[in-house]
């Protein structure tokens, strides 16, 4: 998958890009799916009003794919100006509770994901496909 971050500011910034993975059915995780949690995709330098793309290729897998057939993964992409707030965004709980948003709010207003959306879903069947493909 590709994540595109855009810098709406007037100078170059270093940006940390993180992905939070919430498996089908959330924290219950009846399929024993992974990845689960928050990972660092990378840090990039983005020029003023510029875009940068990063890619991530997680190994989608579920120990019991039948338990989550038809359900979706939730992915949350996070852009962190100065790449200095990961400690506040390191767990799914921090991301979902607003703790991550609070940490980002002091210096990250000019940076957005190019799509304008932070929530993405991926059908669990793709994870199952990796197991049986």
C-alpha positions as CSV (number, residue, x, y, z in Angstrom):
1,X,0.0,0.0,0.0
2,X,1.1,3.6,-0.6
3,X,0.7,6.4,1.9
4,X,1.0,9.9,0.5
5,X,1.7,12.8,2.9
6,X,1.4,16.5,1.8
7,X,3.1,19.5,3.5
8,X,0.9,22.5,3.3
9,X,3.5,24.7,5.0
10,X,6.0,27.3,3.7
11,X,9.2,25.3,4.5
12,X,10.6,21.8,4.4
13,X,9.7,19.5,7.3
14,X,10.8,16.1,8.4
15,X,7.7,13.9,8.8
16,X,7.2,10.6,10.6
17,X,4.6,8.4,9.0
18,X,3.0,5.7,11.1
19,X,0.3,3.1,10.4
20,X,-2.1,1.7,13.1
21,X,-3.4,-1.7,12.2
22,X,-6.7,-2.8,13.8
23,X,-7.6,-6.4,12.8
24,X,-11.1,-7.5,11.8
25,X,-13.4,-7.5,14.8
26,X,-11.0,-5.1,16.6
27,X,-9.3,-6.0,19.9
28,X,-11.3,-9.2,20.1
29,X,-9.3,-10.5,17.1
30,X,-11.1,-13.8,16.8
31,X,-9.2,-14.7,13.7
32,X,-5.8,-14.3,15.4
33,X,-4.9,-11.8,12.7
34,X,-1.7,-9.8,12.2
35,X,-0.3,-7.2,11.9
36,X,-1.8,-5.6,14.9
37,X,-0.6,-2.4,16.5
38,X,1.3,0.7,15.3
39,X,4.3,0.6,13.1
40,X,6.7,3.2,11.8
41,X,6.5,3.3,8.0
42,X,9.3,5.8,7.8
43,X,10.6,9.4,8.1
44,X,10.7,11.7,5.0
45,X,11.7,15.2,4.3
46,X,8.8,17.0,2.5
47,X,9.4,20.3,0.8
48,X,6.9,23.2,1.2
49,X,3.6,22.4,-0.5
50,X,5.1,19.1,-1.6
51,X,4.1,15.5,-1.4
52,X,6.0,12.3,-0.5
53,X,4.9,8.7,-0.9
54,X,5.9,5.8,1.3
55,X,5.0,2.2,0.9
56,X,4.3,-0.5,3.4
57,X,3.9,-4.2,2.6
58,X,2.7,-5.9,5.8
59,X,2.3,-9.7,5.8
60,X,-1.5,-10.0,6.2
61,X,-2.3,-13.2,7.9
62,X,-5.0,-14.8,10.1
63,X,-4.6,-18.0,12.1
64,X,-8.4,-18.6,11.8
65,X,-9.5,-16.8,8.6
66,X,-13.0,-18.3,8.7
67,X,-13.7,-16.4,12.0
68,X,-13.3,-13.0,10.2
69,X,-14.5,-13.8,6.7
70,X,-16.2,-10.8,5.3
71,X,-14.9,-8.4,8.0
72,X,-12.5,-5.5,7.3
73,X,-9.2,-4.4,8.7
74,X,-9.0,-0.8,9.9
75,X,-5.9,1.2,9.0
76,X,-5.1,4.6,10.4
77,X,-2.3,6.6,8.8
78,X,-0.6,9.2,11.0
79,X,1.6,12.0,9.8
80,X,3.9,13.6,12.5
81,X,5.7,16.8,11.6
82,X,9.3,16.7,13.1
83,X,8.8,12.9,13.7
84,X,8.8,13.6,17.4
85,X,5.5,12.3,18.7
86,X,5.7,8.5,18.2
87,X,5.8,7.8,22.0
88,X,2.2,9.3,22.2
89,X,1.1,7.3,19.1
90,X,2.8,3.9,19.7
91,X,-0.3,1.9,20.6
92,X,-3.7,1.5,19.0
93,X,-5.3,2.6,22.3
94,X,-3.4,5.9,22.1
95,X,-4.5,6.4,18.5
96,X,-8.1,5.6,19.1
97,X,-8.4,7.5,22.4
98,X,-7.2,10.8,21.1
99,X,-3.9,10.8,23.0
100,X,-2.0,10.7,19.6
101,X,-4.1,13.5,18.2
102,X,-3.4,15.7,21.2
103,X,0.4,15.1,20.9
104,X,0.3,15.9,17.2
105,X,-1.8,19.1,17.5
106,X,1.0,21.3,18.8
107,X,3.0,21.3,15.5
108,X,1.2,19.1,12.9
109,X,-1.6,21.3,11.6
110,X,0.0,21.9,8.2
111,X,0.4,18.3,7.3
112,X,-2.3,16.1,5.9
113,X,-2.6,12.8,4.2
114,X,-3.1,13.6,0.5
115,X,-6.4,11.8,0.4
116,X,-7.7,13.9,3.3
117,X,-8.9,10.7,5.1
118,X,-7.1,8.8,7.8
119,X,-9.3,5.7,8.0
120,X,-9.0,2.9,5.5
121,X,-10.5,-0.5,5.4
122,X,-9.1,-3.6,3.8
123,X,-11.3,-6.7,3.5
124,X,-10.2,-9.5,5.7
125,X,-10.6,-11.8,2.7
126,X,-7.3,-10.3,1.4
127,X,-5.6,-11.5,4.6
128,X,-7.1,-14.9,4.0
129,X,-5.9,-14.8,0.5
130,X,-2.3,-14.5,1.7
131,X,-2.8,-17.6,3.8
132,X,-4.4,-19.7,1.1
133,X,-3.3,-17.9,-2.0
